Amino acid sequence: MTVLDYFNWLKKEWANVGFILSIFLFVFLFVFVRRDDFVVFLILLQTPLYMLHQAEEYVFPGGFGKYFNTKIFKLETEDEPLDQNFIFYVNIILIWIALPAFGLLATIDYRFGLWIPYFSLFAGISHVLLAVRARQLYNPGLLVSLFVNIPVGLWTILYLIGQGVLNSFFLNFHLVVGLALNALLPLLGIILLRNYQRKGLQES
């Protein structure tokens, strides 16, 4: 197989790979990081937790792209404008690269990674808002959001405040970064939708 073949395989199977990788990361963090530096452990822990979130969105039960296109965008098509390419690149760049990279930088200075638990918290809350927007009790990713991302993200922030790592829950730059990254995703979605609608008008 060529490098391109491996890349194309990853584009199809990344969420499955992420689920398996999350288990490895859990074990590694609990065995090698937790006792050494609990703050870094909590920051890095957000990555495998979010990989579980991705597994619910795209593996079991999956279908988040379809849900967003049909229930949020109110379109008949299931595969556009939120397509496989957009889903792959956003999740890989943000969750597989940015989160662990800034988490590792937190080993040098905690401030590099303090936005990460805020990101996880707001990402979980966004699924609650999606459920309200679609007027449905469930959307792919909601259960992990409610029972993992929101409580762990919130507890992490409160722990960091208790340890003096964060001075305030609300009045800090890290909240702004975590919130802004979550706000960026629906903004990108709106751009995708408008491009899709413009393309449809041109073809008609």
C-alpha positions as CSV (number, residue, x, y, z in Angstrom):
1,M,0.0,0.0,0.0
2,T,1.1,3.5,-0.8
3,V,1.0,6.5,1.6
4,L,-2.0,7.7,-0.3
5,D,-3.7,4.4,0.3
6,Y,-3.1,4.6,4.0
7,F,-4.4,8.2,4.1
8,N,-7.6,7.2,2.3
9,W,-8.0,4.3,4.7
10,L,-7.6,6.7,7.6
11,K,-10.2,9.1,6.2
12,K,-12.7,6.2,6.3
13,E,-11.7,4.6,9.6
14,W,-10.3,7.5,11.7
15,A,-13.2,7.4,14.3
16,N,-12.7,3.6,14.8
17,V,-9.0,4.2,15.1
18,G,-9.6,7.0,17.6
19,F,-11.8,4.8,19.8
20,I,-9.0,2.2,20.0
21,L,-6.4,4.9,20.5
22,S,-8.5,6.5,23.3
23,I,-8.2,3.2,25.3
24,F,-4.4,3.2,24.9
25,L,-4.2,6.8,26.0
26,F,-6.4,6.2,29.0
27,V,-4.0,3.5,30.2
28,F,-0.9,5.5,29.4
29,L,-2.1,8.6,31.2
30,F,-3.3,6.7,34.3
31,V,-0.1,4.7,34.6
32,F,2.6,7.2,33.6
33,V,1.2,10.7,34.1
34,R,-1.4,10.8,36.8
35,R,1.0,10.5,39.8
36,D,3.7,12.6,38.2
37,D,1.6,15.7,37.4
38,F,-2.1,15.6,38.1
39,V,-2.8,19.0,36.3
40,V,-1.1,17.8,33.1
41,F,-2.9,14.5,33.5
42,L,-6.3,16.3,33.6
43,I,-5.4,18.5,30.6
44,L,-4.2,15.5,28.5
45,L,-7.2,13.4,29.6
46,Q,-9.5,15.6,27.6
47,T,-8.1,14.2,24.3
48,P,-9.1,10.5,24.8
49,L,-12.4,11.6,26.4
50,Y,-13.1,13.6,23.2
51,M,-12.2,10.6,21.1
52,L,-15.0,8.7,22.9
53,H,-17.2,11.6,22.0
54,Q,-16.2,11.2,18.3
55,A,-16.9,7.5,18.6
56,E,-20.5,8.2,19.6
57,E,-20.8,10.8,16.8
58,Y,-19.3,8.6,14.0
59,V,-19.1,5.0,15.0
60,F,-21.9,3.8,17.5
61,P,-24.5,4.9,16.8
62,G,-22.8,7.4,14.5
63,G,-24.5,9.5,11.9
64,F,-23.7,13.0,13.2
65,G,-23.0,14.3,9.7
66,K,-26.4,13.0,8.5
67,Y,-28.1,14.5,11.6
68,F,-26.6,17.9,11.1
69,N,-27.5,18.0,7.4
70,T,-31.1,16.9,7.8
71,K,-32.0,18.1,11.3
72,I,-30.0,21.3,11.7
73,F,-29.6,22.5,8.1
74,K,-33.1,21.1,7.3
75,L,-31.9,19.6,4.0
76,E,-33.0,16.4,2.2
77,T,-29.4,15.3,1.4
78,E,-27.6,13.3,4.1
79,D,-24.0,13.7,2.9
80,E,-23.7,17.4,2.1
81,P,-22.7,20.1,2.9
82,L,-21.3,18.6,6.0
83,D,-19.4,15.9,4.2
84,Q,-16.7,13.3,4.9
85,N,-13.8,15.6,4.0
86,F,-14.9,18.4,6.3
87,I,-15.6,16.1,9.2
88,F,-12.3,14.3,8.8
89,Y,-10.1,17.4,8.6
90,V,-11.8,19.4,11.4
91,N,-11.7,16.4,13.8
92,I,-8.1,15.4,13.0
93,I,-6.7,19.0,13.1
94,L,-8.6,20.0,16.3
95,I,-8.8,16.8,18.3
96,W,-5.9,14.7,17.1
97,I,-3.4,17.4,16.7
98,A,-4.2,20.6,18.5
99,L,-5.5,19.1,21.8
100,P,-2.6,16.7,22.4
101,A,0.0,19.3,21.1
102,F,-1.2,22.0,23.5
103,G,-1.6,19.3,26.2
104,L,2.1,18.4,25.8
105,L,3.1,22.1,25.8
106,A,1.3,22.2,29.2
107,T,4.2,20.1,30.6
108,I,6.3,23.2,30.1
109,D,3.7,25.8,31.2
110,Y,0.2,24.9,32.3
111,R,-1.1,28.0,30.6
112,F,-0.7,26.4,27.1
113,G,-3.4,23.9,27.9
114,L,-5.8,25.6,30.2
115,W,-8.2,26.3,27.3
116,I,-8.7,22.6,26.7
117,P,-11.1,21.7,29.5
118,Y,-13.1,24.8,28.6
119,F,-13.3,23.5,25.0
120,S,-14.5,20.1,26.2
121,L,-17.1,21.7,28.4
122,F,-18.5,24.0,25.7
123,A,-18.4,21.2,23.1
124,G,-20.6,19.1,25.4
125,I,-23.0,22.0,26.0
126,S,-23.2,22.5,22.2
127,H,-24.7,19.1,21.8
128,V,-27.4,20.0,24.3
129,L,-28.1,23.1,22.3
130,L,-28.3,21.0,19.1
131,A,-30.9,18.8,20.7
132,V,-33.0,21.9,21.6
133,R,-32.5,23.4,18.1
134,A,-33.7,20.1,16.4
135,R,-36.4,19.5,19.1
136,Q,-35.1,15.9,19.5
137,L,-34.1,14.2,22.7
138,Y,-31.0,12.7,21.2
139,N,-28.2,13.5,18.7
140,P,-25.0,11.5,18.1
141,G,-22.5,12.7,20.8
142,L,-25.0,13.8,23.3
143,L,-24.6,10.9,25.8
144,V,-20.8,11.3,26.1
145,S,-21.3,15.0,26.3
146,L,-23.8,14.7,29.2
147,F,-22.0,12.0,31.2
148,V,-18.3,12.6,30.3
149,N,-17.3,15.9,28.6
150,I,-19.5,18.3,30.6
151,P,-18.9,16.8,34.1
152,V,-15.2,16.1,33.6
153,G,-14.5,19.4,31.9
154,L,-16.4,21.3,34.6
155,W,-14.7,19.3,37.4
156,T,-11.3,19.9,35.8
157,I,-11.8,23.7,35.7
158,L,-13.0,23.8,39.3
159,Y,-10.0,21.7,40.4
160,L,-7.6,24.1,38.6
161,I,-9.3,27.0,40.4
162,G,-8.9,25.2,43.7
163,Q,-5.2,24.6,43.1
164,G,-4.7,28.2,42.1
165,V,-3.8,27.4,38.5
166,L,-6.8,29.4,37.4
167,N,-7.8,32.6,39.2
168,S,-11.4,32.7,38.0
169,F,-13.9,30.5,36.2
170,F,-15.1,33.2,33.9
171,L,-12.6,36.0,33.9
172,N,-9.7,34.4,32.0
173,F,-8.3,34.2,28.5
174,H,-8.6,30.4,28.4
175,L,-12.4,30.5,28.5
176,V,-12.4,32.8,25.6
177,V,-10.2,30.4,23.5
178,G,-12.3,27.4,24.4
179,L,-15.5,29.2,23.6
180,A,-14.2,30.7,20.4
181,L,-13.1,27.4,19.0
182,N,-16.5,26.0,19.6
183,A,-18.1,29.0,18.0
184,L,-15.8,28.6,15.0
185,L,-17.4,25.2,14.1
186,P,-21.0,26.4,13.5
187,L,-19.5,29.4,11.7
188,L,-17.7,27.0,9.3
189,G,-21.0,25.1,9.0
190,I,-22.8,28.2,7.9
191,I,-20.1,28.9,5.3
192,L,-20.5,25.3,4.0
193,L,-24.3,25.7,3.9
194,R,-24.2,28.9,1.9
195,N,-21.6,27.5,-0.5
196,Y,-23.8,24.5,-1.0
197,Q,-26.9,26.6,-1.6
198,R,-25.0,28.9,-4.0
199,K,-23.8,25.8,-5.9
200,G,-27.3,24.5,-6.2
201,L,-28.5,27.8,-7.6
202,Q,-25.8,27.8,-10.2
203,E,-26.5,24.3,-11.3
204,S,-30.3,25.1,-11.6
